[in-house]
Amino acid sequence: MNCLHWYKSAGTRVMAVFRMDWQLHFFWGLFLTLTGQFWAPLYLSGLLVTVAKEFLDLWSKRHWCWIDFTCGCAGCLTAVAFL
């Protein structure tokens, strides 16, 4: 098995387990929290944007998606672990 075949199969498995929108929430939380290294008040930006987005979903779609919230918070915690 060469590297390209392994990479394609790993990508297929990741996409089967973690949908694209969940990955978006994770990386959104990760990168916004990582911007805190440039300006300290931005440490909370990933968490605040995740919560704000879920409140907007609650207002517009009438439901709160816990997996989106969890993925966003996981991204924030991962960024804090890196920092």
C-alpha positions in Angstrom: 0.0 0.0 0.0 1.5 3.3 -1.1 1.1 6.6 0.7 -1.5 8.0 -1.7 -3.7 5.0 -1.2 -3.4 5.2 2.6 -4.1 8.9 2.5 -7.3 8.4 0.5 -8.5 5.6 2.7 -7.8 7.6 5.8 -9.6 10.7 4.4 -12.6 8.5 3.5 -12.8 7.1 7.1 -12.5 10.6 8.6 -15.3 12.0 6.4 -17.5 9.0 7.3 -17.1 9.6 11.0 -16.8 13.4 11.2 -19.1 15.3 8.8 -17.9 18.4 7.0 -19.9 20.8 9.1 -18.6 19.2 12.4 -15.0 19.7 11.0 -15.9 23.3 10.2 -17.0 24.0 13.8 -13.9 22.3 15.2 -11.5 24.3 13.0 -13.5 27.5 13.5 -13.1 27.2 17.3 -9.4 26.1 16.9 -8.3 29.0 14.7 -10.2 31.7 16.4 -8.9 30.7 19.8 -5.3 30.5 18.3 -5.6 34.1 17.4 -5.4 34.8 21.1 -1.6 34.6 20.9 -1.6 37.9 19.0 -4.2 39.7 21.2 -5.2 38.3 24.6 -8.9 39.1 24.5 -9.2 36.8 21.5 -8.6 33.7 23.6 -12.3 33.5 24.2 -13.3 34.3 20.6 -13.6 30.7 19.5 -16.0 29.8 22.4 -18.0 33.1 22.0 -18.5 32.6 18.3 -19.5 29.0 18.8 -22.1 29.9 21.4 -23.3 32.9 19.3 -23.7 30.7 16.3 -25.7 28.1 18.2 -28.0 30.8 19.7 -28.6 32.0 16.1 -29.5 28.5 15.1 -31.8 28.2 18.1 -33.5 31.5 17.1 -33.7 30.7 13.3 -34.1 26.9 13.2 -35.7 26.4 16.6 -33.2 23.8 17.8 -29.8 23.7 19.5 -27.3 21.3 17.9 -25.2 19.8 20.7 -22.7 18.1 18.4 -21.9 21.4 16.7 -21.4 23.0 20.1 -19.2 20.1 21.3 -17.0 20.2 18.1 -16.6 24.0 18.5 -15.6 23.6 22.2 -13.3 20.8 21.3 -11.5 23.0 18.9 -11.2 25.7 21.5 -9.8 23.3 24.1 -7.3 21.9 21.5 -6.1 25.4 20.8 -5.7 26.2 24.5 -3.7 22.9 24.8 -1.4 24.1 21.9 -0.9 27.5 23.5 
